[in-house]
Each structure stands twice: as structure tokens, then as C-alpha cells.
């Protein structure tokens, strides 16, 4: 049931973003917001607390995203939060990202990096992952300081770990 609901929300958000002609932009903004939500206990608690009126939770979203994200993204996140589904937002967004990639005949490459990547680095990384996996990929970067340096990329079931952390583990095991 929860999977059906998650899929229904993802399909609805996807349809709105596509109809607005801003699917790529909205998808990227939703992805970044869902990563922030997953990484912030305080924000997650504020947006999922049933004791806080829905209008106040929606205002939090509008205060956070206003001017930093498109109106469509703000409205979609606000709607999900207002219906009491903020806890499921990362799963909803993950499904939306998969749908968007499938529509473009691509796969999602979830890349963890210690630092944000610029557009040129993303482009070169996408080209390298295309060659390594034999698939067209859309790169989604998650900033994860625990990586220490390098990247960890996952495309479907394939994981490519070029992180400093894994190299240190390999050295440690070698000793």
C-alpha cells in the first residue's frame, strides 16, 4: 500500500513537472531537497510532526525554498508536506528520478562525493560512467563527507568505489 501511494505521488509530481515543461529543473531541485531532508533530523521532525499544523509545515517549506527553487518545486514539496507525506518524500523523489531517467532512456547514477561537483566535472563523470557501464546515465550527486575524497558511484546494482575511504580500508586490510 505504501509503495502504491509512493508511486502515485511520484507519478503525480512527474506529470505536473512535465506539463509545466520544467521536469529536469524540478527533478534536480526535488532531489537536492530530499537529500537535505534525509540529512537533517531537525527539518524532518518539523515537517513530519503532526502537532504542527499543516499550514505551518508548508510555510517552513516556502521559507526554505522560496527564491532558491522554482515555484513548481515549492508547490509540489508544499503539497506533499501538507498531505502529511513528508516522511515519504525521499522515496517519492527517488521514484520520480527513476521515471525521468527512464523517459530519457537513461539510468540514474547516484554519486557520493566529499565535495560538490561543478558542471564540467559532472559531464566528464557522466561520460566515464557511460563507458564503464555501457549505459547512458544521469548523474545525481550526493555530498557525503565520509567519502573523504574521490567518489562512490552506483548505477543500478553496479557500484564503482573510487573513494579515499575505501583505499584506506584496503591499505589497512593489507597490513
N, C-alpha and C positions, 0 to 999 in steps of 0.2 A: 504494500500500500504506500509506504513512504517513497519507494522507488518510483511508483506510478506518479505520485504527487510531484516529486523532484523533476521527473521527465516532463510533466505537464507544465510546470513553471518554466523550465528551460525552453521548451517549445514556444511558450507564450513570449518570453523575453526575446528569443531569437526572431520570432515573427515581427515583433514591434521594431526591433533594431533594423531588420532587413527592410521593412516597409518604410522606415524613416531614411533609408539609404546610408546608414551610419554603422553598419554591422561591424566592420573592422575596428573602428574607434571605440564603440560601445563595448565590444568584446574585450578589448585591451583594458579599458577602464574598469570593467567589472572584474576582470582577472586580478588587476592590481588591488582593487578594494577588497576582494575576497582574501587575498594574501595578508593584507593588513588586519582584517577581521580574525583570521586564523592565528595571527601572531600577537594579538592584543587581548589579554583576558579582560581588561577593564572595558574596552569597547564592546566585546562580545557580551559581557554581562549587562551593560547599559542597553544594548539593542535587543536583548532576549528577556529582560526582566519583565514578567507580566504585571508587576506592581507599578511600573512606569506606564502611563497612558500611551497608547499607540501614537497619538499626535505628537507627544514629546519625543518619542523614539524617532519618528520621522523628521522632526526638527533637528535632532542630532545629526542625522544623515545629511540634511540640507546644509547645516552649518559646516560640516566636514567637507562635503564635496562641492558646495556652491563656488563657482568660479574656477574650480580645479578639474571639473569633469563636465561633459556635455549635459544639456538639460534632459536628454533622453536617459542617460545613465542615472542621473539623480532621481528622476521619476521612477525608474524601474527598481532601484535599490529601495527607495522610499515605499513603493508598493509592497515589495517583499517583506520589508520590516513591519509595515502597517498591518499585514495579514498574519503576523506572528511567525513568520518563517525565516527569521534572520539566522537562526542556528543552522538551517539547511542551505543558506546562501552559497557557501563554498562548493557544495555538491551540485547545486543548481548551475552555478557558473561553470564548473568542470564539464557538465553535460553540454552546456551551450557552446563552450570552446570546442568540444568534440564535434558537435553538429556543424559549426562554422568551418572547421578544418575539413570535414567530410564533404561539405558542399564545394569547397575549393579543390577537392581531390588531394588533400594533404593529410598528414598525421601531425599530431601535436608532439613537439619535443619540449619536455619540461626540463629546463636547465637551471641548476643551482650554482650560483657564483657568489664569492665573498663580496664582490663589488658590483654595482650596476654596470651594464654593458652599453656602449654607445651604439648608434645605428650601424656604423661600419663594422663593428665587432659582431653584432647580431647577424648582419648579412654574411660575413665570412664564416661565422659559425654555422649558419643555416646551410651554406654551400658545402662545408665539410661534413655535416651530418647527412646531407643528401647523398654524398658519395659513400660515406661509411655504412649507411643503412640501405641504400638503394631506393629510398622513399623520398618523396617531396615532403618537407617538414615546415611547420610553422613554429618558430622558437618563442617560448614563453619563459622569461627569466624570473627566477625567484632569488632574491638576495638572501643568502644564508651564510653568516659569518663563520659558522662551524666548518665550512669548506676550507677555510684558511687561505686558499689560493687555488687557481685552476678552476675547473668546472666538473660537475657531475651532470650528465645528460641522460634522460630516459625517453625513449621513443617506443611506445607500446611496452613490450616485455624486454626490450634491449636496453641495458644500462652501460654507459661508457663513463668510467670513472677516471678522470684525469686530475683529481684533486690532490693538493698537498697533503691533506689529512690521510688519504689512502696510501700515498707514497711513504709517509712517516710510519704508518701501520706496517707496511711491507718491510721497511728497514728494521723496525722493532722486532718483527717476527723472524727476520733473518739472523738477528743477534741471539 
